Amino acid sequence: MKISLRKSIASDLEVFFQNQADEEANFMAAFTSKNPQDKDAYIKKWTGLMTVDSVHMQTIMLADQAVGCVVKFVMEGDSDITYALDKKYWGKGIVTSAVKQFLAIEKTRPIHGRVAYDNYGSQKVLEKAGFTKIGSNVDFAIARGKEIEEYIYKLDN
């Protein structure tokens, strides 16, 4: 199973939208958009982000098929990482491999990751990539309709 990254292109946004619109994926991500089924809003937002210098977006390729993304963005002055993968590929080490590849080309440090307290798969991805849990925060998770705890991770080098 060949896992690689490439610069994201506009046609990848369809795959990314389908990934985040999945009910289970949206629940696990927790901190999501108000309406994950609004394709036009999603495409508009991410098309704009593709042109922002502080955003580094790579598409996860499985052989020659786009299956997800890894993205570095800046929030409240901190660089953060996020990622998403087609649910049918969860638990196979694909995101872990992609995040490690991404961190080899994205040199911004420190870089943070945030994950819902019960998203054990995502916690493992960050830990396997060298991130350390540095704290937690309680915030409103749109996909859950309530405040939940999120863990904050950091990678310094």
VMD Tcl script that builds the backbone (N, CA, C; Angstrom):
set m [mol new atoms 471]
animate dup $m
set s [atomselect $m all]
$s set {name element resname resid chain x y z} {
  {N N MET 1 A 0.854 -1.174 0.000}
  {CA C MET 1 A 0.000 0.000 0.000}
  {C C MET 1 A 0.900 1.237 0.000}
  {N N LYS 2 A 1.001 1.920 -1.135}
  {CA C LYS 2 A 1.859 3.086 -1.268}
  {C C LYS 2 A 1.112 4.342 -0.831}
  {N N ILE 3 A 1.621 4.970 0.234}
  {CA C ILE 3 A 1.030 6.190 0.770}
  {C C ILE 3 A 1.970 7.342 0.448}
  {N N SER 4 A 1.434 8.376 -0.175}
  {CA C SER 4 A 2.255 9.538 -0.499}
  {C C SER 4 A 1.420 10.805 -0.344}
  {N N LEU 5 A 2.110 11.928 -0.419}
  {CA C LEU 5 A 1.451 13.232 -0.353}
  {C C LEU 5 A 1.727 13.986 -1.639}
  {N N ARG 6 A 0.814 14.852 -1.984}
  {CA C ARG 6 A 1.044 15.811 -3.068}
  {C C ARG 6 A 0.280 17.081 -2.739}
  {N N LYS 7 A 0.702 18.175 -3.356}
  {CA C LYS 7 A 0.016 19.450 -3.152}
  {C C LYS 7 A -1.452 19.286 -3.529}
  {N N SER 8 A -2.324 19.765 -2.681}
  {CA C SER 8 A -3.761 19.651 -2.941}
  {C C SER 8 A -4.166 20.527 -4.119}
  {N N ILE 9 A -5.114 20.028 -4.880}
  {CA C ILE 9 A -5.667 20.755 -6.016}
  {C C ILE 9 A -7.184 20.850 -5.841}
  {N N ALA 10 A -7.792 21.746 -6.586}
  {CA C ALA 10 A -9.226 22.028 -6.415}
  {C C ALA 10 A -10.090 20.774 -6.502}
  {N N SER 11 A -9.764 19.854 -7.398}
  {CA C SER 11 A -10.601 18.660 -7.548}
  {C C SER 11 A -10.547 17.744 -6.319}
  {N N ASP 12 A -9.516 17.882 -5.476}
  {CA C ASP 12 A -9.426 17.092 -4.241}
  {C C ASP 12 A -10.494 17.494 -3.228}
  {N N LEU 13 A -10.984 18.717 -3.343}
  {CA C LEU 13 A -11.939 19.218 -2.360}
  {C C LEU 13 A -13.209 18.377 -2.301}
  {N N GLU 14 A -13.567 17.752 -3.392}
  {CA C GLU 14 A -14.731 16.858 -3.407}
  {C C GLU 14 A -14.510 15.692 -2.440}
  {N N VAL 15 A -13.322 15.097 -2.479}
  {CA C VAL 15 A -12.987 13.997 -1.572}
  {C C VAL 15 A -12.981 14.496 -0.130}
  {N N PHE 16 A -12.342 15.642 0.093}
  {CA C PHE 16 A -12.268 16.199 1.446}
  {C C PHE 16 A -13.667 16.478 1.996}
  {N N PHE 17 A -14.540 17.012 1.141}
  {CA C PHE 17 A -15.910 17.295 1.567}
  {C C PHE 17 A -16.619 16.004 1.979}
  {N N GLN 18 A -16.517 14.976 1.147}
  {CA C GLN 18 A -17.182 13.709 1.461}
  {C C GLN 18 A -16.672 13.135 2.785}
  {N N ASN 19 A -15.362 13.270 3.033}
  {CA C ASN 19 A -14.784 12.763 4.281}
  {C C ASN 19 A -15.380 13.479 5.483}
  {N N GLN 20 A -15.429 14.802 5.446}
  {CA C GLN 20 A -15.917 15.547 6.610}
  {C C GLN 20 A -17.429 15.500 6.735}
  {N N ALA 21 A -18.136 15.225 5.661}
  {CA C ALA 21 A -19.598 15.162 5.713}
  {C C ALA 21 A -20.092 13.850 6.312}
  {N N ASP 22 A -19.214 12.850 6.379}
  {CA C ASP 22 A -19.582 11.573 6.974}
  {C C ASP 22 A -19.966 11.790 8.437}
  {N N GLU 23 A -21.090 11.253 8.845}
  {CA C GLU 23 A -21.624 11.503 10.190}
  {C C GLU 23 A -20.658 11.063 11.295}
  {N N GLU 24 A -20.093 9.876 11.175}
  {CA C GLU 24 A -19.171 9.374 12.203}
  {C C GLU 24 A -17.869 10.192 12.224}
  {N N ALA 25 A -17.351 10.513 11.045}
  {CA C ALA 25 A -16.125 11.314 10.968}
  {C C ALA 25 A -16.360 12.698 11.567}
  {N N ASN 26 A -17.489 13.284 11.281}
  {CA C ASN 26 A -17.831 14.598 11.811}
  {C C ASN 26 A -17.929 14.547 13.337}
  {N N PHE 27 A -18.543 13.496 13.855}
  {CA C PHE 27 A -18.668 13.332 15.298}
  {C C PHE 27 A -17.288 13.219 15.957}
  {N N MET 28 A -16.407 12.423 15.355}
  {CA C MET 28 A -15.080 12.237 15.937}
  {C C MET 28 A -14.256 13.523 15.858}
  {N N ALA 29 A -14.398 14.262 14.786}
  {CA C ALA 29 A -13.672 15.524 14.663}
  {C C ALA 29 A -14.174 16.522 15.707}
  {N N ALA 30 A -15.448 16.495 15.975}
  {CA C ALA 30 A -16.127 17.264 17.029}
  {C C ALA 30 A -16.188 18.766 16.759}
  {N N PHE 31 A -15.057 19.394 16.529}
  {CA C PHE 31 A -14.988 20.846 16.359}
  {C C PHE 31 A -15.045 21.140 14.864}
  {N N THR 32 A -16.249 21.229 14.346}
  {CA C THR 32 A -16.473 21.265 12.902}
  {C C THR 32 A -17.293 22.493 12.505}
  {N N SER 33 A -17.598 22.556 11.222}
  {CA C SER 33 A -18.419 23.658 10.730}
  {C C SER 33 A -19.862 23.490 11.197}
  {N N LYS 34 A -20.610 24.580 11.148}
  {CA C LYS 34 A -22.004 24.558 11.614}
  {C C LYS 34 A -22.867 23.610 10.802}
  {N N ASN 35 A -22.611 23.534 9.504}
  {CA C ASN 35 A -23.409 22.658 8.652}
  {C C ASN 35 A -22.472 21.835 7.761}
  {N N PRO 36 A -22.066 20.648 8.213}
  {CA C PRO 36 A -21.121 19.845 7.444}
  {C C PRO 36 A -21.686 19.317 6.125}
  {N N GLN 37 A -22.974 19.466 5.914}
  {CA C GLN 37 A -23.586 19.022 4.655}
  {C C GLN 37 A -23.658 20.140 3.611}
  {N N ASP 38 A -23.233 21.342 3.959}
  {CA C ASP 38 A -23.285 22.484 3.040}
  {C C ASP 38 A -22.054 22.468 2.136}
  {N N LYS 39 A -22.198 21.777 1.036}
  {CA C LYS 39 A -21.071 21.584 0.114}
  {C C LYS 39 A -20.579 22.898 -0.468}
  {N N ASP 40 A -21.482 23.774 -0.860}
  {CA C ASP 40 A -21.061 25.044 -1.457}
  {C C ASP 40 A -20.205 25.855 -0.488}
  {N N ALA 41 A -20.619 25.930 0.775}
  {CA C ALA 41 A -19.854 26.675 1.779}
  {C C ALA 41 A -18.495 26.024 1.997}
  {N N TYR 42 A -18.465 24.703 2.049}
  {CA C TYR 42 A -17.207 23.982 2.244}
  {C C TYR 42 A -16.231 24.257 1.098}
  {N N ILE 43 A -16.708 24.075 -0.120}
  {CA C ILE 43 A -15.846 24.273 -1.295}
  {C C ILE 43 A -15.349 25.714 -1.349}
  {N N LYS 44 A -16.222 26.672 -1.083}
  {CA C LYS 44 A -15.828 28.085 -1.100}
  {C C LYS 44 A -14.745 28.357 -0.049}
  {N N LYS 45 A -14.968 27.879 1.169}
  {CA C LYS 45 A -14.007 28.108 2.252}
  {C C LYS 45 A -12.643 27.507 1.906}
  {N N TRP 46 A -12.615 26.235 1.505}
  {CA C TRP 46 A -11.344 25.558 1.265}
  {C C TRP 46 A -10.670 26.007 -0.021}
  {N N THR 47 A -11.433 26.422 -1.006}
  {CA C THR 47 A -10.821 26.998 -2.214}
  {C C THR 47 A -10.063 28.264 -1.832}
  {N N GLY 48 A -10.651 29.074 -0.973}
  {CA C GLY 48 A -9.974 30.279 -0.490}
  {C C GLY 48 A -8.738 29.948 0.334}
  {N N LEU 49 A -8.850 28.949 1.210}
  {CA C LEU 49 A -7.709 28.588 2.063}
  {C C LEU 49 A -6.520 28.074 1.252}
  {N N MET 50 A -6.806 27.480 0.103}
  {CA C MET 50 A -5.717 26.964 -0.738}
  {C C MET 50 A -4.787 28.079 -1.226}
  {N N THR 51 A -5.247 29.318 -1.163}
  {CA C THR 51 A -4.435 30.440 -1.646}
  {C C THR 51 A -3.786 31.233 -0.507}
  {N N VAL 52 A -4.012 30.830 0.737}
  {CA C VAL 52 A -3.472 31.541 1.895}
  {C C VAL 52 A -2.060 31.032 2.191}
  {N N ASP 53 A -1.111 31.944 2.264}
  {CA C ASP 53 A 0.290 31.552 2.462}
  {C C ASP 53 A 0.532 30.763 3.744}
  {N N SER 54 A -0.202 31.058 4.802}
  {CA C SER 54 A 0.030 30.378 6.086}
  {C C SER 54 A -0.623 28.996 6.152}
  {N N VAL 55 A -1.347 28.609 5.110}
  {CA C VAL 55 A -1.985 27.295 5.044}
  {C C VAL 55 A -1.167 26.404 4.109}
  {N N HIS 56 A -0.796 25.248 4.607}
  {CA C HIS 56 A -0.066 24.256 3.805}
  {C C HIS 56 A -0.938 23.012 3.742}
  {N N MET 57 A -1.475 22.727 2.579}
  {CA C MET 57 A -2.429 21.638 2.402}
  {C C MET 57 A -1.850 20.586 1.460}
  {N N GLN 58 A -1.814 19.355 1.937}
  {CA C GLN 58 A -1.340 18.232 1.133}
  {C C GLN 58 A -2.430 17.169 1.073}
  {N N THR 59 A -2.524 16.529 -0.071}
  {CA C THR 59 A -3.490 15.462 -0.276}
  {C C THR 59 A -2.830 14.120 0.001}
  {N N ILE 60 A -3.513 13.286 0.769}
  {CA C ILE 60 A -3.034 11.929 1.032}
  {C C ILE 60 A -3.446 11.060 -0.152}
  {N N MET 61 A -2.445 10.462 -0.768}
  {CA C MET 61 A -2.678 9.594 -1.919}
  {C C MET 61 A -2.424 8.150 -1.527}
  {N N LEU 62 A -3.343 7.283 -1.874}
  {CA C LEU 62 A -3.180 5.850 -1.696}
  {C C LEU 62 A -3.100 5.298 -3.107}
  {N N ALA 63 A -1.879 4.901 -3.476}
  {CA C ALA 63 A -1.572 4.609 -4.876}
  {C C ALA 63 A -1.864 5.887 -5.672}
  {N N ASP 64 A -2.840 5.873 -6.573}
  {CA C ASP 64 A -3.127 7.080 -7.363}
  {C C ASP 64 A -4.488 7.690 -7.003}
  {N N GLN 65 A -5.000 7.339 -5.822}
  {CA C GLN 65 A -6.316 7.818 -5.406}
  {C C GLN 65 A -6.196 8.768 -4.214}
  {N N ALA 66 A -6.840 9.946 -4.316}
  {CA C ALA 66 A -6.903 10.889 -3.201}
  {C C ALA 66 A -7.864 10.325 -2.159}
  {N N VAL 67 A -7.369 10.208 -0.893}
  {CA C VAL 67 A -8.199 9.618 0.156}
  {C C VAL 67 A -8.324 10.509 1.391}
  {N N GLY 68 A -7.580 11.619 1.406}
  {CA C GLY 68 A -7.649 12.493 2.571}
  {C C GLY 68 A -6.686 13.653 2.456}
  {N N CYS 69 A -6.471 14.337 3.583}
  {CA C CYS 69 A -5.599 15.500 3.574}
  {C C CYS 69 A -4.902 15.679 4.914}
  {N N VAL 70 A -3.790 16.400 4.862}
  {CA C VAL 70 A -3.084 16.875 6.049}
  {C C VAL 70 A -2.867 18.363 5.810}
  {N N VAL 71 A -3.187 19.185 6.820}
  {CA C VAL 71 A -3.163 20.630 6.642}
  {C C VAL 71 A -2.509 21.299 7.843}
  {N N LYS 72 A -1.610 22.255 7.570}
  {CA C LYS 72 A -1.079 23.145 8.599}
  {C C LYS 72 A -1.751 24.473 8.409}
  {N N PHE 73 A -2.250 25.053 9.519}
  {CA C PHE 73 A -2.903 26.357 9.471}
  {C C PHE 73 A -2.514 27.118 10.721}
  {N N VAL 74 A -2.817 28.394 10.754}
  {CA C VAL 74 A -2.500 29.224 11.911}
  {C C VAL 74 A -3.802 29.642 12.577}
  {N N MET 75 A -3.871 29.418 13.903}
  {CA C MET 75 A -5.050 29.777 14.678}
  {C C MET 75 A -4.580 30.474 15.953}
  {N N GLU 76 A -5.056 31.693 16.144}
  {CA C GLU 76 A -4.676 32.484 17.318}
  {C C GLU 76 A -3.161 32.570 17.474}
  {N N GLY 77 A -2.457 32.710 16.354}
  {CA C GLY 77 A -1.012 32.877 16.360}
  {C C GLY 77 A -0.210 31.591 16.434}
  {N N ASP 78 A -0.855 30.454 16.647}
  {CA C ASP 78 A -0.159 29.175 16.726}
  {C C ASP 78 A -0.371 28.381 15.444}
  {N N SER 79 A 0.683 27.666 15.036}
  {CA C SER 79 A 0.541 26.741 13.913}
  {C C SER 79 A -0.072 25.449 14.419}
  {N N ASP 80 A -1.075 24.971 13.701}
  {CA C ASP 80 A -1.784 23.754 14.068}
  {C C ASP 80 A -1.825 22.804 12.882}
  {N N ILE 81 A -2.006 21.531 13.185}
  {CA C ILE 81 A -2.138 20.517 12.147}
  {C C ILE 81 A -3.517 19.881 12.268}
  {N N THR 82 A -4.086 19.556 11.142}
  {CA C THR 82 A -5.327 18.799 11.109}
  {C C THR 82 A -5.223 17.801 9.971}
  {N N TYR 83 A -6.038 16.787 10.010}
  {CA C TYR 83 A -6.007 15.763 8.968}
  {C C TYR 83 A -7.355 15.066 8.924}
  {N N ALA 84 A -7.633 14.481 7.776}
  {CA C ALA 84 A -8.875 13.731 7.594}
  {C C ALA 84 A -8.614 12.636 6.571}
  {N N LEU 85 A -9.340 11.556 6.725}
  {CA C LEU 85 A -9.157 10.404 5.855}
  {C C LEU 85 A -10.505 9.741 5.611}
  {N N ASP 86 A -10.694 9.247 4.411}
  {CA C ASP 86 A -11.880 8.460 4.077}
  {C C ASP 86 A -12.036 7.359 5.129}
  {N N LYS 87 A -13.206 7.271 5.723}
  {CA C LYS 87 A -13.463 6.357 6.847}
  {C C LYS 87 A -13.115 4.901 6.527}
  {N N LYS 88 A -13.258 4.495 5.293}
  {CA C LYS 88 A -12.986 3.080 4.983}
  {C C LYS 88 A -11.505 2.723 5.133}
  {N N TYR 89 A -10.646 3.749 5.300}
  {CA C TYR 89 A -9.217 3.498 5.479}
  {C C TYR 89 A -8.742 3.730 6.914}
  {N N TRP 90 A -9.667 4.029 7.812}
  {CA C TRP 90 A -9.283 4.254 9.209}
  {C C TRP 90 A -8.633 3.003 9.795}
  {N N GLY 91 A -7.701 3.207 10.727}
  {CA C GLY 91 A -7.094 2.108 11.478}
  {C C GLY 91 A -6.054 1.306 10.726}
  {N N LYS 92 A -5.581 1.806 9.607}
  {CA C LYS 92 A -4.613 1.077 8.790}
  {C C LYS 92 A -3.227 1.739 8.780}
  {N N GLY 93 A -3.034 2.774 9.594}
  {CA C GLY 93 A -1.736 3.446 9.651}
  {C C GLY 93 A -1.505 4.466 8.558}
  {N N ILE 94 A -2.509 4.727 7.740}
  {CA C ILE 94 A -2.354 5.643 6.606}
  {C C ILE 94 A -2.148 7.077 7.086}
  {N N VAL 95 A -2.979 7.538 8.009}
  {CA C VAL 95 A -2.839 8.914 8.497}
  {C C VAL 95 A -1.521 9.077 9.250}
  {N N THR 96 A -1.139 8.095 10.041}
  {CA C THR 96 A 0.137 8.179 10.764}
  {C C THR 96 A 1.283 8.355 9.777}
  {N N SER 97 A 1.304 7.549 8.746}
  {CA C SER 97 A 2.343 7.669 7.720}
  {C C SER 97 A 2.286 9.031 7.031}
  {N N ALA 98 A 1.083 9.466 6.691}
  {CA C ALA 98 A 0.923 10.755 5.998}
  {C C ALA 98 A 1.369 11.919 6.880}
  {N N VAL 99 A 1.014 11.888 8.165}
  {CA C VAL 99 A 1.404 12.968 9.074}
  {C C VAL 99 A 2.925 13.004 9.208}
  {N N LYS 100 A 3.553 11.860 9.335}
  {CA C LYS 100 A 5.020 11.816 9.423}
  {C C LYS 100 A 5.653 12.379 8.145}
  {N N GLN 101 A 5.121 12.018 6.994}
  {CA C GLN 101 A 5.625 12.555 5.726}
  {C C GLN 101 A 5.430 14.068 5.678}
  {N N PHE 102 A 4.268 14.500 6.120}
  {CA C PHE 102 A 3.949 15.928 6.113}
  {C C PHE 102 A 4.928 16.703 6.987}
  {N N LEU 103 A 5.192 16.197 8.174}
  {CA C LEU 103 A 6.083 16.896 9.103}
  {C C LEU 103 A 7.521 16.945 8.607}
  {N N ALA 104 A 7.872 16.052 7.689}
  {CA C ALA 104 A 9.211 16.091 7.085}
  {C C ALA 104 A 9.332 17.242 6.090}
  {N N ILE 105 A 8.214 17.682 5.517}
  {CA C ILE 105 A 8.269 18.796 4.559}
  {C C ILE 105 A 7.778 20.112 5.156}
  {N N GLU 106 A 6.911 20.038 6.159}
  {CA C GLU 106 A 6.429 21.247 6.845}
  {C C GLU 106 A 7.293 21.442 8.084}
  {N N LYS 107 A 8.170 22.429 8.021}
  {CA C LYS 107 A 9.183 22.613 9.063}
  {C C LYS 107 A 8.764 23.557 10.191}
  {N N THR 108 A 7.578 24.152 10.114}
  {CA C THR 108 A 7.144 25.065 11.160}
  {C C THR 108 A 7.092 24.342 12.500}
  {N N ARG 109 A 7.766 24.916 13.479}
  {CA C ARG 109 A 7.744 24.403 14.844}
  {C C ARG 109 A 7.747 25.589 15.784}
  {N N PRO 110 A 7.099 25.518 16.899}
  {CA C PRO 110 A 6.269 24.374 17.276}
  {C C PRO 110 A 5.008 24.311 16.426}
  {N N ILE 111 A 4.434 23.136 16.410}
  {CA C ILE 111 A 3.161 22.919 15.732}
  {C C ILE 111 A 2.269 22.146 16.696}
  {N N HIS 112 A 1.013 22.519 16.730}
  {CA C HIS 112 A 0.066 21.951 17.680}
  {C C HIS 112 A -0.969 21.068 16.984}
  {N N GLY 113 A -1.524 20.172 17.743}
  {CA C GLY 113 A -2.640 19.353 17.298}
  {C C GLY 113 A -3.682 19.346 18.402}
  {N N ARG 114 A -4.922 19.366 18.033}
  {CA C ARG 114 A -6.008 19.357 19.012}
  {C C ARG 114 A -6.950 18.216 18.645}
  {N N VAL 115 A -7.400 17.506 19.670}
  {CA C VAL 115 A -8.211 16.325 19.401}
  {C C VAL 115 A -9.226 16.125 20.527}
  {N N ALA 116 A -10.415 15.704 20.151}
  {CA C ALA 116 A -11.446 15.406 21.145}
  {C C ALA 116 A -10.939 14.336 22.100}
  {N N TYR 117 A -11.325 14.471 23.362}
  {CA C TYR 117 A -10.863 13.582 24.432}
  {C C TYR 117 A -11.109 12.102 24.141}
  {N N ASP 118 A -12.120 11.783 23.345}
  {CA C ASP 118 A -12.470 10.388 23.078}
  {C C ASP 118 A -12.083 9.926 21.675}
  {N N ASN 119 A -11.305 10.735 20.974}
  {CA C ASN 119 A -10.847 10.360 19.632}
  {C C ASN 119 A -9.473 9.690 19.777}
  {N N TYR 120 A -9.504 8.444 20.233}
  {CA C TYR 120 A -8.273 7.719 20.540}
  {C C TYR 120 A -7.402 7.495 19.310}
  {N N GLY 121 A -8.011 7.261 18.159}
  {CA C GLY 121 A -7.246 7.061 16.928}
  {C C GLY 121 A -6.413 8.279 16.594}
  {N N SER 122 A -7.010 9.455 16.689}
  {CA C SER 122 A -6.290 10.682 16.385}
  {C C SER 122 A -5.214 10.973 17.433}
  {N N GLN 123 A -5.501 10.644 18.682}
  {CA C GLN 123 A -4.483 10.813 19.720}
  {C C GLN 123 A -3.257 9.955 19.411}
  {N N LYS 124 A -3.486 8.714 18.979}
  {CA C LYS 124 A -2.383 7.812 18.637}
  {C C LYS 124 A -1.591 8.345 17.447}
  {N N VAL 125 A -2.276 8.906 16.459}
  {CA C VAL 125 A -1.583 9.479 15.297}
  {C C VAL 125 A -0.591 10.538 15.760}
  {N N LEU 126 A -1.067 11.473 16.569}
  {CA C LEU 126 A -0.191 12.551 17.039}
  {C C LEU 126 A 0.973 12.006 17.859}
  {N N GLU 127 A 0.693 11.080 18.756}
  {CA C GLU 127 A 1.748 10.524 19.603}
  {C C GLU 127 A 2.788 9.774 18.778}
  {N N LYS 128 A 2.359 8.994 17.800}
  {CA C LYS 128 A 3.295 8.262 16.942}
  {C C LYS 128 A 4.129 9.200 16.083}
  {N N ALA 129 A 3.605 10.399 15.829}
  {CA C ALA 129 A 4.338 11.397 15.037}
  {C C ALA 129 A 5.262 12.259 15.905}
  {N N GLY 130 A 5.299 11.980 17.199}
  {CA C GLY 130 A 6.221 12.686 18.077}
  {C C GLY 130 A 5.631 13.818 18.891}
  {N N PHE 131 A 4.330 14.038 18.784}
  {CA C PHE 131 A 3.678 15.089 19.556}
  {C C PHE 131 A 3.568 14.660 21.018}
  {N N THR 132 A 3.597 15.646 21.900}
  {CA C THR 132 A 3.436 15.430 23.334}
  {C C THR 132 A 2.172 16.147 23.795}
  {N N LYS 133 A 1.384 15.475 24.615}
  {CA C LYS 133 A 0.185 16.102 25.173}
  {C C LYS 133 A 0.634 17.146 26.189}
  {N N ILE 134 A 0.190 18.403 25.979}
  {CA C ILE 134 A 0.634 19.492 26.861}
  {C C ILE 134 A -0.503 20.098 27.676}
  {N N GLY 135 A -1.726 19.679 27.423}
  {CA C GLY 135 A -2.828 20.252 28.185}
  {C C GLY 135 A -4.165 19.888 27.596}
  {N N SER 136 A -5.178 20.569 28.094}
  {CA C SER 136 A -6.531 20.343 27.599}
  {C C SER 136 A -7.324 21.635 27.703}
  {N N ASN 137 A -8.449 21.622 27.054}
  {CA C ASN 137 A -9.307 22.793 26.984}
  {C C ASN 137 A -10.744 22.284 26.874}
  {N N VAL 138 A -11.678 23.041 27.375}
  {CA C VAL 138 A -13.086 22.704 27.185}
  {C C VAL 138 A -13.662 23.762 26.252}
  {N N ASP 139 A -14.299 23.290 25.191}
  {CA C ASP 139 A -14.860 24.208 24.216}
  {C C ASP 139 A -16.119 23.571 23.630}
  {N N PHE 140 A -16.918 24.390 22.958}
  {CA C PHE 140 A -18.149 23.902 22.355}
  {C C PHE 140 A -17.825 23.137 21.069}
  {N N ALA 141 A -18.244 21.900 21.020}
  {CA C ALA 141 A -18.049 21.044 19.847}
  {C C ALA 141 A -19.349 21.014 19.049}
  {N N ILE 142 A -19.340 21.672 17.923}
  {CA C ILE 142 A -20.555 21.789 17.113}
  {C C ILE 142 A -21.123 20.415 16.761}
  {N N ALA 143 A -20.247 19.484 16.384}
  {CA C ALA 143 A -20.723 18.160 15.970}
  {C C ALA 143 A -21.334 17.362 17.112}
  {N N ARG 144 A -21.040 17.753 18.347}
  {CA C ARG 144 A -21.595 17.059 19.509}
  {C C ARG 144 A -22.742 17.839 20.144}
  {N N GLY 145 A -22.839 19.127 19.802}
  {CA C GLY 145 A -23.894 19.966 20.361}
  {C C GLY 145 A -23.708 20.284 21.825}
  {N N LYS 146 A -22.477 20.215 22.305}
  {CA C LYS 146 A -22.193 20.509 23.713}
  {C C LYS 146 A -20.707 20.785 23.900}
  {N N GLU 147 A -20.372 21.282 25.067}
  {CA C GLU 147 A -18.971 21.485 25.406}
  {C C GLU 147 A -18.340 20.137 25.733}
  {N N ILE 148 A -17.126 19.946 25.216}
  {CA C ILE 148 A -16.366 18.735 25.530}
  {C C ILE 148 A -14.905 19.122 25.746}
  {N N GLU 149 A -14.181 18.194 26.297}
  {CA C GLU 149 A -12.749 18.409 26.501}
  {C C GLU 149 A -11.998 18.049 25.225}
  {N N GLU 150 A -11.021 18.883 24.910}
  {CA C GLU 150 A -10.111 18.555 23.818}
  {C C GLU 150 A -8.706 18.532 24.391}
  {N N TYR 151 A -7.901 17.609 23.891}
  {CA C TYR 151 A -6.515 17.528 24.307}
  {C C TYR 151 A -5.665 18.341 23.342}
  {N N ILE 152 A -4.672 19.003 23.891}
  {CA C ILE 152 A -3.771 19.836 23.095}
  {C C ILE 152 A -2.406 19.155 23.075}
  {N N TYR 153 A -1.894 18.969 21.877}
  {CA C TYR 153 A -0.588 18.332 21.666}
  {C C TYR 153 A 0.349 19.350 21.038}
  {N N LYS 154 A 1.655 19.109 21.203}
  {CA C LYS 154 A 2.661 20.018 20.656}
  {C C LYS 154 A 3.866 19.216 20.175}
  {N N LEU 155 A 4.390 19.639 19.046}
  {CA C LEU 155 A 5.645 19.078 18.506}
  {C C LEU 155 A 6.630 20.220 18.398}
  {N N ASP 156 A 7.761 20.085 19.086}
  {CA C ASP 156 A 8.763 21.162 19.100}
  {C C ASP 156 A 9.850 20.986 18.034}
  {N N ASN 157 A 10.159 19.762 17.662}
  {CA C ASN 157 A 11.243 19.591 16.686}
  {C C ASN 157 A 10.923 18.543 15.656}
}
mol reanalyze $m
mol bondsrecalc $m
mol representation Tube
mol addrep $m
